[in-house]
Amino acid sequence: MSIWRKFPDAALLIALWLLLGVGIVVALPQMLASWSIVSILQFATLLSLVALGQALVIMTGGGGIDLSVGGNVSLSGVIGMLALNQGVNPALLPLICLVSGALAGAVNGVLIARLRLWPLIVTLGSFYLFSGLALALTGGAAIAGVPPELTQWGRGASFFIPLPFLTCVIPAFFFAWLILSKSAWGKWVYACGFNEQATRLVGIPVDRLRLLVYCLSGLLAGCAGFISLSWLGSARPEIGVNLELESLTTALLGGVAIFGGRGSVAGVLAAALMLVTIKTCMLQLGLNSVWQLGVVGVLLIVLLMAQRLFIYRR
């Protein structure tokens, strides 16, 4: 049996990376420079974190999806910056952003896990709520004033790896892999996504598990919000725009099944790096950002079709 039939998601990801690599070598060799690699990893930091949260939500099944991640990133960054301007110790800024993101995720989790509302509608509504609050609190303008010590960290790099990617993304994915592959909680996530009814019958607390997963997705969005502050030096209410679409595409490209029960965090990280690399290549070619968004949308449709044809019909 071919690798395509046994591991269609991995085969698709490998094939796309090979095509992308050949295209870069032939058409854009400057993309192999160290400055370009640092830039790609820097831009991939926010997407990787929110895509990891998105992947965990989808893996748990129940039609789970978190369309609010972009609004959560924006709102948590704005709340952190407003608190800083009110005299809060800068050392507490990461905690404020993380708690803000987790609380926003908890709102989604309560509405979905406890009140049994449809995840698509709930998170779409909360996306507009969080985004609207971020705009209202800032008047639509960026709020500057991030301390230099934080921006030095946010823009710093070690061995061509940005410090936020090195200290936040890599540990987050490592711990997610460790939990999903080595703990009972990870087995619960896969079991819940694979067969929720059977999971409830064996006594696994599905509702609490789903609530926790949405809180984790919010926590990771809050971490992305903090990193955006330290990287850009200001709180921008539009920083999370399109992250919901990109994180969903990244999760599916990384091998997460749209109905849950299957996926790997390593694939999600590889997919996030690929998506950012594709967008960076398009930017180098002078293509408008509208086309970049269009490519993401087309890729999402292709991935859904691939899952339908090669996975759920097997």
Backbone bond lengths (Angstrom), bond angles and torsions (degrees), N, CA, C in turn:
res aa  C-N    CA-C-N  psi(-1)  N-CA   C-N-CA  omega(-1)  CA-C   N-CA-C  phi
1 M - - - 1.461 - - 1.536 109.01 -
2 S 1.314 116.86 134.20 1.456 121.73 -176.48 1.513 111.16 -71.43
3 I 1.339 115.90 159.49 1.463 120.96 178.15 1.522 110.81 -62.49
4 W 1.347 116.64 -28.94 1.462 119.48 -179.82 1.519 111.31 -65.02
5 R 1.361 116.09 -40.39 1.455 119.51 -178.18 1.530 111.33 -77.15
6 K 1.328 117.08 -31.98 1.460 119.95 -179.33 1.531 111.87 -81.07
7 F 1.331 115.97 -42.72 1.469 120.87 -177.62 1.528 109.29 -133.22
8 P 1.331 117.35 72.63 1.472 119.91 -175.58 1.516 113.50 -61.62
9 D 1.334 118.23 -38.40 1.464 120.66 -178.56 1.523 111.08 -67.47
10 A 1.341 115.99 -44.93 1.455 119.67 179.30 1.529 110.71 -64.86
11 A 1.331 116.15 -39.62 1.461 119.77 179.65 1.522 111.17 -64.39
12 L 1.332 116.33 -41.22 1.467 120.14 178.82 1.522 110.83 -64.49
13 L 1.331 116.99 -42.90 1.461 121.23 -179.63 1.528 110.92 -64.09
14 I 1.326 116.66 -43.55 1.466 120.90 179.02 1.522 110.63 -63.84
15 A 1.339 115.89 -43.47 1.469 119.82 -179.63 1.525 111.21 -62.42
16 L 1.327 116.48 -42.06 1.460 119.96 179.43 1.528 111.46 -66.27
17 W 1.333 116.95 -39.14 1.461 119.94 177.75 1.524 111.27 -64.35
18 L 1.343 116.74 -39.42 1.465 120.18 178.58 1.524 110.84 -64.91
19 L 1.330 116.55 -45.23 1.461 120.30 178.13 1.522 110.94 -61.97
20 L 1.321 115.80 -42.39 1.459 120.51 -179.94 1.526 110.83 -65.03
21 G 1.332 116.50 -41.83 1.451 120.26 179.34 1.520 112.49 -62.80
22 V 1.332 116.50 -43.78 1.470 120.40 178.22 1.523 110.29 -63.48
23 G 1.332 116.53 -42.50 1.459 120.34 179.44 1.518 112.35 -62.34
24 I 1.336 117.00 -39.51 1.463 120.48 179.35 1.528 110.88 -66.68
25 V 1.323 116.67 -44.98 1.466 120.42 -179.15 1.525 111.11 -61.64
26 V 1.341 116.76 -39.59 1.461 121.03 -175.81 1.532 112.03 -80.14
27 A 1.325 116.53 -46.80 1.466 119.90 -171.15 1.522 114.85 -102.04
28 L 1.331 117.28 -31.27 1.468 120.17 -175.12 1.527 111.34 -134.02
29 P 1.321 118.58 63.88 1.470 119.81 -179.03 1.526 113.38 -62.13
30 Q 1.339 117.44 -21.82 1.463 119.77 178.56 1.527 112.16 -65.84
31 M 1.343 116.35 -16.98 1.460 119.76 178.04 1.522 112.08 -68.29
32 L 1.322 117.41 -15.00 1.459 121.37 -179.91 1.524 112.35 -85.54
33 A 1.319 117.55 -4.34 1.462 121.32 179.73 1.529 110.12 -68.98
34 S 1.327 115.68 155.68 1.466 120.65 -176.33 1.530 111.73 -61.97
35 W 1.351 117.27 -38.85 1.458 119.60 -179.36 1.524 111.67 -63.37
36 S 1.349 115.56 -33.65 1.459 119.67 179.52 1.529 110.87 -70.73
37 I 1.320 116.88 -39.82 1.465 120.65 178.66 1.524 110.65 -63.87
38 V 1.332 116.79 -43.31 1.459 120.58 177.54 1.526 110.40 -60.60
39 S 1.323 116.29 -42.70 1.462 120.59 -179.59 1.529 111.48 -63.19
40 I 1.322 116.47 -43.02 1.468 120.36 179.97 1.524 110.60 -62.77
41 L 1.325 116.69 -45.55 1.468 120.11 179.70 1.523 111.17 -64.67
42 Q 1.332 116.71 -36.21 1.465 120.23 178.74 1.521 110.91 -64.47
43 F 1.322 116.69 -47.05 1.459 120.43 179.60 1.535 111.36 -68.96
44 A 1.333 116.55 -28.71 1.465 120.12 -179.02 1.519 112.80 -76.46
45 T 1.327 117.62 -13.50 1.464 120.61 -175.64 1.523 111.85 -61.24
46 L 1.323 117.52 -51.77 1.462 120.62 -178.99 1.523 111.05 -63.56
47 L 1.326 116.32 -46.62 1.464 120.17 -177.96 1.524 111.33 -63.09
48 S 1.320 117.61 -40.48 1.464 120.51 -178.37 1.519 111.31 -61.49
49 L 1.316 116.91 -43.59 1.460 120.46 -178.33 1.525 112.33 -65.43
50 V 1.333 116.62 -47.79 1.472 118.29 -178.21 1.529 110.57 -71.48
51 A 1.340 117.63 -30.39 1.465 120.47 177.58 1.523 110.98 -68.30
52 L 1.335 117.15 -34.29 1.464 120.11 176.45 1.523 110.27 -64.04
53 G 1.324 116.94 -45.48 1.459 119.81 176.29 1.519 112.16 -61.96
54 Q 1.328 116.17 -42.45 1.465 120.81 177.33 1.525 110.96 -60.37
55 A 1.328 116.90 -42.23 1.461 121.30 -179.34 1.525 111.24 -62.79
56 L 1.326 117.53 -42.88 1.460 120.79 179.83 1.527 111.03 -62.69
57 V 1.326 116.06 -40.79 1.469 120.26 178.98 1.527 110.21 -63.34
58 I 1.322 117.39 -45.61 1.462 120.68 -177.87 1.524 110.69 -67.97
59 M 1.329 117.38 -40.62 1.470 121.18 179.67 1.521 112.15 -56.88
60 T 1.327 117.41 -32.44 1.460 121.43 -176.00 1.519 112.47 -74.79
61 G 1.317 117.60 -9.77 1.459 121.47 173.71 1.516 113.06 77.13
62 G 1.332 114.42 -158.88 1.456 120.16 -178.17 1.508 113.39 68.92
63 G 1.330 117.23 23.59 1.455 120.30 -175.70 1.507 112.24 70.78
64 G 1.343 116.17 21.31 1.459 121.06 -175.36 1.517 113.67 -63.09
65 I 1.311 115.08 136.71 1.461 122.53 175.61 1.528 106.56 -161.05
66 D 1.319 116.71 149.19 1.460 120.22 179.87 1.525 109.44 -126.82
67 L 1.323 115.46 91.15 1.463 121.02 179.22 1.526 112.00 -83.01
68 S 1.326 116.91 -0.24 1.462 119.84 -176.81 1.522 113.07 -91.71
69 V 1.340 118.44 -0.49 1.467 120.16 -171.03 1.526 112.38 -60.05
70 G 1.329 117.59 -39.60 1.457 120.12 -179.74 1.518 111.90 -64.00
71 G 1.332 116.66 -45.68 1.455 120.55 177.96 1.521 111.70 -64.97
72 N 1.330 116.40 -34.88 1.460 121.23 178.67 1.529 111.31 -66.10
73 V 1.325 116.75 -41.59 1.467 120.78 177.14 1.526 110.23 -59.38
74 S 1.325 116.10 -47.63 1.463 120.56 -179.72 1.523 111.53 -62.58
75 L 1.332 116.68 -47.77 1.460 120.83 -175.24 1.525 111.65 -67.16
76 S 1.322 118.16 -42.57 1.465 119.89 -179.10 1.522 111.04 -64.32
77 G 1.337 117.17 -38.19 1.456 120.13 176.50 1.517 111.94 -65.25
78 V 1.321 116.70 -41.74 1.470 121.18 179.44 1.526 110.54 -64.88
79 I 1.334 117.44 -45.18 1.465 120.55 179.53 1.525 110.66 -61.57
80 G 1.327 116.45 -42.13 1.461 119.77 177.72 1.518 112.07 -61.14
81 M 1.323 116.28 -42.21 1.463 120.09 -178.79 1.521 111.47 -69.58
82 L 1.323 118.11 -38.86 1.457 121.31 177.52 1.530 110.90 -64.21
83 A 1.332 115.72 -40.28 1.462 119.36 177.48 1.522 110.77 -64.11
84 L 1.321 116.12 -38.41 1.467 120.26 178.96 1.525 110.82 -64.06
85 N 1.321 116.53 -40.27 1.461 120.75 179.62 1.531 112.78 -70.85
86 Q 1.332 116.38 -16.07 1.464 120.75 177.07 1.527 112.07 -89.94
87 G 1.325 115.88 6.32 1.455 119.53 175.76 1.514 115.84 98.92
88 V 1.329 118.11 7.90 1.463 120.56 178.40 1.525 109.71 -67.25
89 N 1.305 116.79 143.69 1.459 121.92 178.70 1.531 110.00 -58.49
90 P 1.344 119.25 128.56 1.466 121.40 -179.88 1.525 113.65 -56.75
91 A 1.352 116.37 -25.89 1.463 119.21 179.21 1.529 111.71 -65.20
92 L 1.336 116.81 -21.11 1.466 121.01 179.96 1.524 112.85 -89.10
93 L 1.335 117.87 -4.24 1.461 120.96 -176.64 1.531 112.71 -59.38
94 P 1.348 119.78 -45.36 1.477 118.14 177.83 1.525 111.99 -58.92
95 L 1.337 116.59 -42.60 1.468 120.25 -178.91 1.520 111.37 -63.61
96 I 1.334 116.90 -41.20 1.469 120.84 179.96 1.532 110.42 -61.93
97 C 1.319 116.54 -45.11 1.468 120.21 -180.00 1.526 111.45 -65.42
98 L 1.330 116.97 -41.79 1.459 120.50 -179.57 1.526 111.29 -65.54
99 V 1.333 116.57 -44.80 1.468 120.20 179.81 1.524 110.63 -65.60
100 S 1.326 116.76 -40.94 1.459 120.49 178.29 1.528 111.12 -60.54
101 G 1.322 116.04 -46.02 1.463 119.61 179.12 1.511 112.31 -64.22
102 A 1.346 116.78 -42.16 1.457 120.60 -179.08 1.531 111.40 -65.16
103 L 1.342 117.27 -39.37 1.460 120.34 178.30 1.527 111.61 -65.39
104 A 1.342 115.63 -39.20 1.471 118.92 176.58 1.525 110.34 -63.94
105 G 1.332 116.46 -40.40 1.461 119.80 176.31 1.518 111.74 -65.01
106 A 1.338 116.69 -35.65 1.460 120.46 179.04 1.527 111.47 -64.30
107 V 1.329 116.70 -34.39 1.471 120.19 176.57 1.524 109.78 -59.44
108 N 1.328 116.08 -47.28 1.465 119.98 176.69 1.527 110.77 -60.36
109 G 1.345 115.79 -45.05 1.455 120.13 -176.65 1.517 113.13 -62.26
110 V 1.323 117.26 -41.48 1.474 120.73 179.25 1.528 110.80 -64.81
111 L 1.319 116.30 -45.32 1.468 119.69 -178.81 1.523 112.05 -64.70
112 I 1.338 116.13 -34.09 1.462 120.50 -176.05 1.526 111.60 -87.65
113 A 1.343 117.02 -48.62 1.461 120.19 -174.38 1.528 112.49 -80.62
114 R 1.325 116.98 -36.05 1.460 119.62 -176.10 1.524 112.92 -92.51
115 L 1.339 116.00 -43.74 1.460 119.40 -178.27 1.527 113.12 -93.24
116 R 1.332 115.84 -4.50 1.475 122.77 175.75 1.532 112.30 58.88
117 L 1.319 116.58 39.30 1.463 120.19 175.21 1.527 109.32 -85.27
118 W 1.318 116.31 158.96 1.460 121.75 -174.67 1.531 109.77 -71.06
119 P 1.357 118.14 124.07 1.473 120.90 -176.19 1.524 114.45 -56.27
120 L 1.325 117.25 -39.44 1.455 120.32 -178.09 1.525 111.35 -59.43
121 I 1.328 116.08 -47.23 1.465 120.74 -178.02 1.524 111.23 -71.71
122 V 1.328 117.00 -42.44 1.465 120.64 -179.06 1.520 111.34 -60.26
123 T 1.329 116.41 -50.87 1.467 119.39 -175.71 1.524 112.30 -73.49
124 L 1.324 117.10 -27.53 1.462 119.05 173.63 1.530 109.60 -66.90
125 G 1.336 115.81 -43.60 1.459 119.43 177.65 1.523 112.23 -64.02
126 S 1.335 116.81 -41.81 1.471 119.36 -179.81 1.527 111.21 -70.29
127 F 1.328 117.03 -28.02 1.468 119.51 174.54 1.528 110.28 -59.94
128 Y 1.323 116.21 -47.98 1.461 120.00 178.67 1.529 110.91 -66.45
129 L 1.328 116.82 -36.27 1.454 120.34 178.12 1.525 111.24 -63.90
130 F 1.333 117.13 -50.14 1.462 120.97 -178.15 1.530 111.06 -66.25
131 S 1.320 116.35 -43.17 1.464 119.88 179.26 1.521 110.91 -64.30
132 G 1.330 115.97 -41.60 1.466 119.66 178.92 1.514 112.28 -64.08
133 L 1.335 116.74 -40.28 1.456 120.08 177.55 1.527 111.36 -64.19
134 A 1.329 116.55 -40.97 1.461 120.04 178.79 1.524 110.75 -61.51
135 L 1.319 116.85 -41.00 1.467 120.63 178.59 1.524 111.29 -69.21
136 A 1.338 116.22 -40.90 1.469 120.06 -178.26 1.526 111.40 -66.61
137 L 1.320 116.98 -39.23 1.467 120.59 -177.45 1.523 112.70 -72.02
138 T 1.336 116.28 -24.13 1.471 119.89 -178.24 1.514 113.17 -107.48
139 G 1.328 117.34 -9.79 1.457 119.78 -173.89 1.517 112.04 69.21
140 G 1.326 116.95 18.75 1.457 121.59 179.16 1.513 114.29 82.39
141 A 1.332 117.28 3.68 1.471 121.28 -178.40 1.511 110.45 -112.86
142 A 1.341 115.63 153.63 1.460 120.86 178.04 1.525 110.19 -70.01
143 I 1.343 115.75 147.12 1.460 122.11 177.89 1.527 107.71 -111.65
144 A 1.313 116.93 112.71 1.463 121.44 -178.27 1.521 110.48 -89.65
145 G 1.336 115.35 174.55 1.456 120.06 175.96 1.509 115.26 120.66
146 V 1.340 118.12 15.71 1.463 120.51 177.12 1.530 109.09 -69.00
147 P 1.333 118.90 130.99 1.466 121.47 -178.54 1.534 112.09 -58.21
148 P 1.337 117.75 145.51 1.473 121.50 -177.89 1.521 113.65 -57.89
149 E 1.333 117.48 -33.66 1.465 118.73 -178.40 1.525 111.85 -65.56
150 L 1.333 116.39 -29.83 1.461 119.64 177.19 1.528 111.21 -76.98
151 T 1.318 117.47 -39.74 1.466 119.35 178.91 1.529 111.19 -68.89
152 Q 1.336 117.11 -31.15 1.462 118.96 175.97 1.513 110.93 -63.03
153 W 1.334 115.26 -39.27 1.469 118.78 175.85 1.528 110.94 -69.57
154 G 1.324 117.10 -44.87 1.460 121.18 -176.20 1.515 113.93 -65.15
155 R 1.335 116.58 -27.29 1.464 120.11 -178.77 1.524 112.78 -107.09
156 G 1.322 116.46 0.16 1.456 120.35 -177.64 1.525 112.04 -80.36
157 A 1.334 115.83 166.14 1.465 121.79 179.48 1.521 109.53 -147.85
158 S 1.313 115.42 152.09 1.458 122.45 176.62 1.517 108.25 -132.99
159 F 1.340 116.21 118.09 1.466 121.68 -177.76 1.534 111.19 54.36
160 F 1.320 115.93 46.78 1.471 123.98 176.99 1.525 113.28 67.85
161 I 1.329 116.86 13.79 1.459 120.39 177.18 1.529 108.17 -115.28
162 P 1.329 118.82 119.75 1.469 120.46 179.13 1.519 111.08 -56.87
163 L 1.313 116.56 141.32 1.462 120.96 -176.92 1.539 113.14 -60.11
164 P 1.351 119.99 -40.22 1.469 118.32 176.45 1.530 112.68 -61.35
165 F 1.321 116.77 -38.25 1.458 120.25 178.24 1.528 109.95 -66.24
166 L 1.334 115.52 -41.33 1.462 121.23 -176.96 1.516 112.14 -70.28
167 T 1.327 117.12 -39.22 1.467 120.49 -173.08 1.527 114.43 -98.13
168 C 1.324 117.61 -13.88 1.471 120.27 -178.92 1.530 112.53 -118.50
169 V 1.318 116.99 -52.91 1.464 120.05 -174.61 1.521 111.66 -68.08
170 I 1.312 117.05 -51.75 1.466 119.94 -177.10 1.528 111.43 -61.55
171 P 1.349 120.29 -48.16 1.470 118.61 176.00 1.526 113.67 -60.96
172 A 1.334 117.66 -38.87 1.465 120.39 -179.31 1.526 111.06 -62.43
173 F 1.318 116.80 -44.35 1.463 119.97 179.75 1.521 111.23 -70.64
174 F 1.323 117.01 -34.60 1.465 119.76 177.95 1.521 110.73 -64.11
175 F 1.326 117.15 -47.96 1.462 120.11 -179.45 1.528 111.10 -66.85
176 A 1.335 117.27 -35.85 1.462 119.68 177.20 1.525 110.44 -63.92
177 W 1.335 116.06 -42.80 1.477 119.50 177.19 1.517 110.74 -62.82
178 L 1.333 116.30 -43.00 1.462 120.95 -178.23 1.523 110.51 -61.88
179 I 1.330 116.49 -44.78 1.457 120.27 -177.84 1.519 111.45 -68.86
180 L 1.335 116.44 -44.55 1.468 119.49 -177.14 1.524 112.68 -68.38
181 S 1.311 117.36 -32.92 1.465 119.91 -174.33 1.525 114.02 -98.04
182 K 1.344 117.00 -20.79 1.468 118.48 -172.46 1.526 114.30 -119.47
183 S 1.315 118.57 -5.96 1.464 119.71 -174.92 1.527 111.88 -117.80
184 A 1.321 114.56 160.68 1.464 119.72 176.62 1.516 110.59 -65.49
185 W 1.341 116.63 -34.46 1.456 120.36 179.42 1.529 110.85 -59.70
186 G 1.338 116.51 -40.55 1.459 120.42 177.97 1.514 112.04 -63.67
187 K 1.312 116.25 -39.84 1.476 119.74 177.87 1.518 110.47 -65.55
188 W 1.337 116.40 -34.51 1.466 119.65 176.86 1.524 110.95 -63.22
189 V 1.332 116.41 -40.98 1.468 120.78 -179.64 1.524 110.15 -59.18
190 Y 1.334 116.48 -49.44 1.465 120.04 -179.17 1.531 111.01 -66.39
191 A 1.326 116.50 -40.88 1.466 120.07 -179.03 1.526 110.81 -64.61
192 C 1.325 116.58 -41.53 1.463 120.77 179.71 1.522 110.88 -62.39
193 G 1.333 116.60 -41.55 1.450 120.25 179.30 1.512 113.09 -71.12
194 F 1.333 116.29 -31.77 1.469 120.27 -177.48 1.520 112.12 -77.08
195 N 1.335 116.42 -43.91 1.466 120.05 -179.40 1.525 108.42 -155.28
196 E 1.311 115.80 93.28 1.461 120.22 -174.93 1.521 112.35 -64.92
197 Q 1.312 117.91 -39.48 1.457 120.45 -177.47 1.522 111.11 -63.79
198 A 1.334 116.60 -45.54 1.457 119.95 178.32 1.521 111.16 -64.13
199 T 1.324 116.56 -36.26 1.463 120.89 179.03 1.521 110.88 -63.82
200 R 1.320 117.50 -39.90 1.468 120.59 177.32 1.527 110.87 -66.64
201 L 1.329 117.25 -36.57 1.461 120.96 -176.83 1.526 112.30 -67.04
202 V 1.330 117.23 -29.11 1.467 119.66 -179.88 1.526 111.67 -88.39
203 G 1.324 117.38 3.33 1.454 120.57 172.58 1.508 116.50 94.62
204 I 1.325 118.19 9.42 1.461 120.23 178.74 1.533 108.87 -76.30
205 P 1.344 117.80 131.56 1.478 120.72 -177.90 1.532 112.03 -74.78
206 V 1.301 116.27 82.85 1.462 121.84 -173.52 1.528 111.75 -61.46
207 D 1.321 117.13 -43.74 1.468 119.89 -176.87 1.524 111.50 -64.15
208 R 1.330 116.63 -43.98 1.464 119.84 178.12 1.523 111.02 -65.24
209 L 1.318 115.80 -37.96 1.462 120.50 178.22 1.523 110.69 -62.33
210 R 1.323 116.32 -44.69 1.464 120.68 -179.30 1.530 111.13 -66.95
211 L 1.336 117.19 -39.06 1.452 121.21 176.32 1.527 110.46 -61.37
212 L 1.326 116.76 -43.42 1.459 120.93 179.85 1.517 111.59 -64.12
213 V 1.319 116.73 -38.69 1.467 120.67 -178.95 1.529 110.87 -65.10
214 Y 1.316 117.36 -40.80 1.473 119.78 177.21 1.525 110.91 -67.03
215 C 1.334 116.72 -35.20 1.470 119.52 175.32 1.527 110.52 -63.93
216 L 1.333 117.11 -40.53 1.463 120.80 178.22 1.524 111.46 -65.18
217 S 1.330 116.15 -39.90 1.464 119.59 177.08 1.524 109.99 -61.57
218 G 1.330 116.78 -41.88 1.452 120.32 176.92 1.518 111.99 -66.12
219 L 1.326 117.11 -38.69 1.470 121.35 178.75 1.521 111.04 -61.11
220 L 1.326 116.60 -43.65 1.459 120.67 179.16 1.527 111.16 -67.60
221 A 1.330 116.79 -35.74 1.466 119.89 174.97 1.524 110.65 -65.11
222 G 1.343 116.78 -38.59 1.455 120.29 176.47 1.518 111.79 -64.36
223 C 1.338 116.81 -37.67 1.460 120.66 176.13 1.528 109.96 -63.42
224 A 1.330 116.56 -41.58 1.468 120.24 176.92 1.522 110.82 -63.24
225 G 1.334 116.80 -36.89 1.459 120.08 177.17 1.516 112.30 -63.26
226 F 1.328 116.90 -41.70 1.467 120.50 177.18 1.530 110.93 -63.93
227 I 1.324 116.76 -43.47 1.466 120.30 -179.85 1.526 110.68 -63.02
228 S 1.337 117.21 -36.69 1.468 119.58 177.93 1.525 110.78 -62.29
229 L 1.330 117.14 -36.25 1.464 120.40 177.33 1.523 110.99 -64.62
230 S 1.317 116.21 -48.79 1.464 120.02 -176.36 1.520 112.11 -70.57
231 W 1.323 117.08 -24.65 1.466 120.78 179.96 1.530 111.08 -82.83
232 L 1.320 116.81 -47.88 1.457 121.20 -174.74 1.530 112.93 -89.19
233 G 1.317 116.73 -20.16 1.458 119.92 -179.36 1.510 114.11 81.35
234 S 1.323 117.34 7.99 1.462 121.33 179.99 1.520 109.47 -158.52
235 A 1.339 115.63 161.57 1.461 121.54 175.28 1.522 108.21 -92.43
236 R 1.323 116.11 122.90 1.461 121.06 -178.23 1.530 109.44 -118.42
237 P 1.322 117.52 119.54 1.468 120.20 -174.35 1.515 114.30 -66.57
238 E 1.339 117.26 -12.58 1.466 119.71 -179.13 1.526 112.66 -106.21
239 I 1.336 117.78 10.06 1.457 120.58 -173.77 1.531 112.30 -63.75
240 G 1.338 117.63 -27.18 1.465 120.23 -177.62 1.514 114.68 -91.37
241 V 1.332 117.95 6.75 1.459 121.11 -177.52 1.538 110.31 -60.24
242 N 1.322 116.35 131.68 1.467 125.65 176.78 1.527 113.79 75.04
243 L 1.334 119.17 -1.68 1.463 119.72 178.76 1.524 111.94 -65.96
244 E 1.337 118.06 -28.15 1.456 119.52 179.09 1.532 111.05 -64.92
245 L 1.328 117.31 -43.69 1.458 121.22 178.01 1.521 111.25 -68.61
246 E 1.321 116.53 -44.53 1.462 120.33 -177.88 1.522 111.90 -67.72
247 S 1.337 117.53 -38.43 1.462 119.43 179.70 1.524 111.24 -68.61
248 L 1.323 117.66 -37.05 1.461 120.95 176.98 1.517 110.66 -65.41
249 T 1.328 116.98 -44.46 1.460 120.74 177.82 1.518 110.66 -62.11
250 T 1.321 116.94 -42.30 1.462 121.37 179.86 1.520 111.20 -61.73
251 A 1.334 117.12 -44.43 1.460 120.38 -179.33 1.525 111.08 -61.57
252 L 1.323 117.12 -44.88 1.466 120.26 -179.57 1.523 111.19 -68.71
253 L 1.324 116.95 -40.67 1.458 120.27 178.04 1.526 110.61 -63.88
254 G 1.320 117.05 -30.72 1.459 121.23 179.28 1.515 114.04 -79.55
255 G 1.319 117.77 0.83 1.463 120.16 174.36 1.508 115.35 103.49
256 V 1.330 118.88 7.37 1.463 121.36 177.86 1.521 108.96 -78.94
257 A 1.327 117.06 125.68 1.463 121.40 179.60 1.515 109.66 -72.19
258 I 1.326 117.40 135.59 1.458 122.14 -174.81 1.526 111.85 -62.00
259 F 1.360 118.07 -25.94 1.459 120.73 179.16 1.529 112.06 -97.36
260 G 1.329 117.01 5.71 1.453 121.16 175.04 1.513 113.68 89.33
261 G 1.342 114.85 175.45 1.463 121.33 175.34 1.501 115.62 86.51
262 R 1.335 118.42 -1.84 1.465 120.13 -177.09 1.520 109.32 -155.52
263 G 1.339 115.74 144.09 1.456 120.68 177.26 1.516 111.38 150.59
264 S 1.319 116.00 162.32 1.465 121.34 179.24 1.521 109.24 -137.21
265 V 1.332 115.72 144.59 1.452 119.42 -178.93 1.526 111.37 -73.49
266 A 1.344 117.08 -28.96 1.466 119.66 177.33 1.519 110.50 -62.94
267 G 1.330 116.68 -41.47 1.452 120.34 177.48 1.510 112.41 -63.97
268 V 1.331 117.34 -37.16 1.463 121.32 178.97 1.525 110.48 -64.34
269 L 1.328 117.41 -42.49 1.465 120.69 179.12 1.523 110.82 -64.94
270 A 1.338 116.70 -43.55 1.466 120.26 178.22 1.522 111.12 -62.54
271 A 1.337 116.41 -37.77 1.463 120.37 179.91 1.527 111.07 -69.56
272 A 1.328 117.60 -38.03 1.469 120.52 178.48 1.528 110.38 -62.76
273 L 1.323 116.51 -44.09 1.463 120.29 178.36 1.525 110.98 -63.38
274 M 1.334 116.09 -37.95 1.466 119.49 179.54 1.524 110.95 -66.36
275 L 1.314 117.20 -45.60 1.458 120.31 -176.80 1.526 110.64 -62.55
276 V 1.324 116.83 -42.46 1.465 120.30 178.75 1.525 110.45 -67.14
277 T 1.326 117.07 -37.64 1.468 120.31 177.79 1.527 111.05 -63.27
278 I 1.329 116.80 -42.40 1.468 120.74 178.00 1.525 110.57 -61.21
279 K 1.335 117.15 -45.41 1.456 120.63 179.94 1.528 111.48 -65.29
280 T 1.329 116.47 -36.51 1.459 120.08 178.28 1.524 110.69 -67.36
281 C 1.327 116.91 -39.76 1.471 120.58 176.83 1.524 110.76 -61.83
282 M 1.309 116.70 -42.88 1.461 120.42 179.12 1.521 110.59 -64.12
283 L 1.335 115.97 -36.90 1.462 119.92 177.09 1.529 110.86 -65.35
284 Q 1.326 116.77 -40.56 1.460 121.30 178.16 1.532 111.64 -64.65
285 L 1.326 115.29 -29.86 1.467 120.28 179.24 1.526 112.08 -83.35
286 G 1.332 116.69 -2.63 1.452 120.68 177.21 1.510 114.79 81.97
287 L 1.335 117.63 19.52 1.457 120.51 -179.75 1.525 110.47 -81.87
288 N 1.307 116.03 142.46 1.462 122.34 -178.84 1.522 111.07 -63.93
289 S 1.341 116.64 150.09 1.454 121.46 179.93 1.528 112.16 -61.73
290 V 1.321 117.66 -24.40 1.465 120.92 176.43 1.517 110.38 -61.89
291 W 1.333 116.67 -39.92 1.459 120.85 177.75 1.523 110.97 -67.65
292 Q 1.332 116.65 -34.98 1.461 119.84 177.65 1.521 110.32 -61.35
293 L 1.319 116.86 -44.73 1.456 120.85 178.55 1.524 110.82 -65.41
294 G 1.336 116.49 -37.30 1.452 120.07 177.55 1.514 112.53 -62.78
295 V 1.323 116.71 -38.96 1.470 121.16 178.42 1.527 109.97 -64.05
296 V 1.324 117.30 -40.96 1.463 120.98 178.07 1.528 110.39 -61.74
297 G 1.337 116.91 -42.83 1.456 120.91 178.94 1.521 112.45 -63.92
298 V 1.316 116.68 -43.52 1.470 120.81 178.48 1.523 110.50 -63.98
299 L 1.338 116.03 -42.18 1.456 119.95 178.95 1.514 111.51 -61.96
300 L 1.329 117.62 -38.30 1.462 121.39 177.94 1.523 110.83 -62.69
301 I 1.330 117.67 -43.87 1.469 120.85 179.03 1.519 110.89 -64.23
302 V 1.338 116.88 -42.54 1.469 121.10 179.43 1.530 110.84 -61.80
303 L 1.330 116.72 -40.54 1.459 120.54 -179.72 1.524 111.10 -65.89
304 L 1.324 117.24 -41.38 1.461 120.37 177.09 1.527 111.25 -62.91
305 M 1.318 116.88 -40.47 1.461 120.68 177.61 1.523 110.58 -65.34
306 A 1.335 117.14 -40.74 1.461 120.94 179.87 1.521 111.02 -63.78
307 Q 1.320 117.25 -42.10 1.458 120.02 178.17 1.522 110.86 -64.57
308 R 1.313 116.11 -38.95 1.458 120.26 -179.72 1.528 111.80 -66.23
309 L 1.335 117.00 -40.93 1.459 121.72 -174.20 1.517 113.80 -81.66
310 F 1.358 116.25 -37.70 1.457 118.87 -170.67 1.513 114.93 -108.99
311 I 1.339 117.92 -7.06 1.456 119.04 -178.71 1.526 111.19 -117.25
312 Y 1.317 116.89 -56.73 1.456 118.96 -172.87 1.515 113.07 -79.87
313 R 1.345 117.37 -7.06 1.465 120.04 175.58 1.508 111.73 -103.03
314 R 1.354 116.96 1.83 1.457 118.67 -179.75 1.522 111.07 -75.45
